[in-house]
Amino acid sequence: MLGSIDILDADHSAAVAPRDTTCDAKGQSAARTRRVTEKTREDSAEWVERIVRIRDNKDEAAFVEVFGHFAPRVKAFLMRSGADAALAEECVQEVLATVWNKAALFDPSRASVATWIFTIARNKKIDALRKQRRPEPEDLPWGPESEPDQAEIIGLQQESEKLGAAIAALPEKQRDLIQKAYFGDLSHSEIAEQTGLPLGTIKSRIRLALDRLRHAMDQR
Amino acid sequence: MTTMKITHHLTDDLILGYSAGTLTEAVNLIVASHISLCDECRAAVESYDAVGGAVIETADTVAVSDDCLDGALALIRKSPATGATSEKKRRNDPVLPAPLLDYVGGSLDDVKWRSVGMGVKQAILKTSPEATARLLFIPAGTAIPDHGHNGMELTLVLKGAFQDEDGRFARGDIEIASEDMHHTPIADLSEDCICLAVTDAPLQFRGLLPRLVQPFVKI
């Protein structure tokens, strides 16, 4: 249902420049995208499977693997959001313990494991670093389905992989901008100010990635 | 809830900020309340969350200490056995969405209204101090005096509707008024209007009387 993701892998000026001057950069970028896609495709299904093992079997080996991959990522996220190393580790433990305790609430037809863990870490950041409550939206009226459809799960997971690959394939400066928006306090407009990138370009790039994802979710 | 026609939505900056966790508590509250009524913005937030997940996957990592895993396992063994017990119970209130029910501690009947004149009532909700969240009750047909803003004002309609220079706002609609905007919202004649309003700075009233009253009603 999705075409190429190269809308995200070239910067704006390259995209409008004559083809012959940009084919090298585009070629490299596409190769990189493929590598990332192949790698994450394998990973994504495996992470879902590990969460299911935690949910169904209280499988500690699966948890150790999830911890090994995500703990250093969550720690980096929390430290870039302003936590010192000690507080960040304390929060990492709580975030991963939450993954264990709430494995039954993970819905693989709605989010990737990385996305789910991101939301838990984001909430922990607000709670621990800013000492604030996090108002959560009302649950959806139809609620999480007990056993989501396998095709939906695969579709959503593949969509998430493509999004990850698209972000990985961004030129470093642009990838850094998107990261700053999530780690720090940068809004779209502040990102534009800091980099001189036209706001419309940033927005349309993020939006294109999001539209694809939203489209995938609308197909439920 | 999905049958409503919401025409005034959140901005990208608010959706991104909510997903990234960079907004103040009062603003988070109004965003969560709007999302509870608006499928379109809910989908947008989930999409931004997905970008957050991809960002976590692609960003640099920081190694954790050797005993970090043991600490997490110890936490797990300490925590009570759970199943789906941590799942939130769904509550229904025809006016207040779940995030607001949490903040008023019950239902619409539990709101502790205080009169601010002209039949208008308000209830300030307890949030962190960088921004203020208040519920407003505006009797049908009443106008809120012409005012400007020192900062941002977000208004989410929960019941009834109001009209101002920017258009008509009904249940689920959110109005985002910036610093330079002056407006005189008037509640519809047919129904009393209940709104959630979030401000990150005091309002500025043009008339003399509201200015005199302002310190006492904390608008």
Interface residues (C-beta under 8 A of the other chain):
Chain A: T40 E60 F63 V64 F67 G68 F70 A71 P72 R73 V74 K75 A76 F77 M79 R80 S81 A85 A88 E89 E90 V92 Q93 E94 L96 A97 W100 N101 K102 A104 L105 R110 A111 S112 V113 A114 T115 W116 I117 F118 T119 A121 R122 N123 K125 I126 R130 K131 Q132 R133 R134 P135 E136 P137 E138 D139 L140 P141 G143 E159 S160 L163 G164 A166 I167 A168 R175 I178 Q179 A181 Y182 F183 G184 D185 S187 H188 S189 K203 I206 R207 A209 L210 D211 L213 R214 M217 D218
Chain B: M1 T2 D12 D13 L16 G17 S19 A20 G21 T22 T24 E25 N28 L29 V31 A32 S33 I35 S36 R42 A43 A44 V45 E46 S47 Y48 D49 A50 V51 G52 G53 A54 V55 I56 E57 T58 A59 D60 T61 V62 A63 V64 S65 C68 L69 G71 A72 L73 L75 I76 S79 T82 G83 A84 S86 E87 K88 R90 P97 A98 P99 D102 Y103 T127 S128
